[in-house]
Each structure stands twice: as C-alpha cells, then as structure tokens.
Amino acid sequence: MEVIPGVHQITSRMANMILIVEERLTLVDTGFHGSAGPIASYISRLGRSIKELELIILTHNHPDHVGGLSSLRKMTRAKVAAGKADLSESESDLFYPEYLKKLLRIPPISFFRLLAFARPGEVDIQLAGGETLSPLGGLEVISTPGHTPGSISLYSPKRKLLIVGDAINHSAKDMRLPPKDFSSNLEQAKDSIKRLAQLDFDTLCFGHGRPIVSGASDRLRDWIERKGL
C-alpha cells in the first residue's frame, strides 16, 4: 500500500517494510528470510527495478526485520545502515530470549543462524542517533533503545512522517509496547516512546500493523496518557 505519496508499506508474513520511492529507492527493514522476492515484485509493479535500491536502513537487529538482508545484498549494491549498539558477531550477545538462542544452535534450525541477525561486516553505516540521512529531504535518525539497545526510529520533518520499527507496536485495536520477552529494557522503551511523542508528525509507520495516516502524534500522546507511561 502507498501510505503517503512516495512512501509504501510492503507486508510479508506480518512484518512491515517501508519503501521510499524517489529518484533512487530506500528500504527500511528487510522482513523475514524470503522477503526479498516480494520486495522485488512490489518494486517491479511500480515500474522500477530492485537494482535501483540505494540504501537499506535497519530499525533493529531481529530476524523479522533483517532476514531478507542477505538476499538483497546479493541483488543490489545498496548501502546498509543500522544502529551500532545492535551489531555483534555472535547471537549470544543479542537480546533474544534464552530459549531462542538455544534453538538457533540446534540442527536443522541452526542452518538459519546466519539469517537471524546482521553482523558488523554487513553494515556500511553504523548509526548512533542524531544523524540525518538523505531520503525525503532529510531523514533524521533517532536513537530509541528499549526493544533492542540499538533500535532506531526515522523522522521526516518535511513529510511529517515517523517510522518506528518495533519501538511501538500496533494492533487492530490500539498501540502497544514492544513485547517484553523480546525486548532488552522495557522501561527504556517507555522513555523512548515518550521522546518520540514530542515530535510533530501526521503519519506513523510500524514494524507490525497498519500505519496511522492522520493525526498520529496526537494519537500517540493520547495513548501515552491513557496508559500512564
């Protein structure tokens, strides 16, 4: 779906990827392993080519957001950007539940270990927050730790658009905190959300669930008040 002109949401296996269509293409998150095909097909339907993808930005280093990265790196020459604090050579340093770390070591599931997280060598631009990337006339990188230590959100003041990955979840009924079992620090996540609520945006895109396309900053502040965060 086109969320706002030039900004599209691609959903595969309940994980969202945000495609920014300008002279060149930018992709935010890569979904699960196997998502590269649906991404390429969607881009083709727009009359563009996957080879035009210039930048891939990862909001955080979890399998449902980085699983398609390996295939996309083979299909394109896109640079990859991600939060520095999320990068590690070993899944043992990542903030997964212990049972999931153990599963990743058991055949045949262990086959997918290389697809479960992005390593430092796969990332060209390591982000700390405070940077401004070129898409949408200036896409501000905001450090929003809590779901993972290196989680980032992306803010376009010009387009009044905020992309939050899993810093905030969205269901059919309401916004939600990121899941506790898959988050590094839930209190830190709440602080990140409150800082995001200080921004002025109309459109809010999530890693899971449908976007909010009008009055999004007011709705976020109202949700924070209702939840007593």
Phi, psi and omega in degrees: 000148173271117184283306170223164183308124177085359179233119187240147172252124175251127181242127177224123180054043174070010175249135183264142170236140181251122180255123177257119186253107176228207176304320170244170184253143176233138178239131175256114183071155187236007177069192176289166170304134183100356182279345183300322179299306177301324178296311180298320180295318179297315179299320179297321179294338176276358182082020179241177182239145176302333180291347177278354180294120187254330185217133173243124179246128179257124180286331176192167192259067175238153188302330181279002178236340181240000186298330180274359187297314184304313180294319181293327177294330177283330184273341187223175173250023185297141170284151181242132179237140180202162178294127184301322184290350178266355190265135180205155176277347185226139178294343180294339179269354183270160186266071171252155171301149184301325181296326180288322176299320179293319179300323182292351180258357185257124174297146358273000181299329181299339176302330185269003182303319182293343181259358188274339180204156179270135179264161182306323182291345179268357185246122182276328185235109180266121190257142176248348188101141183101348178283160173237120178266161191286331184302152174058033177071019180123099182253109185280133179268122181244124176288121181229066182292161178139306172291313167224161181299328184254017179302137177233153169242162186232129186233126175251100178299323183297321182258000182052050184237135176233129178246122191245359184057233179256015175300329173224136173260160181220122175253182180296335185263322189192171170284157182216156170293157173298152184298132185301317185293340181248017183241147183280328184198101186291327177294321176295322178298320178296318178297320179297317180297319180295326176290322178297326182293346178280349181278162179253109180213149177263328188242135182230121180249137185246164173286338179217134180100170182282151178287160169260124192251002175204143177060031189292321182293323176296320180293323178293316180295323177295319179296318178300317180294316180296324182274351179066037181285000000 
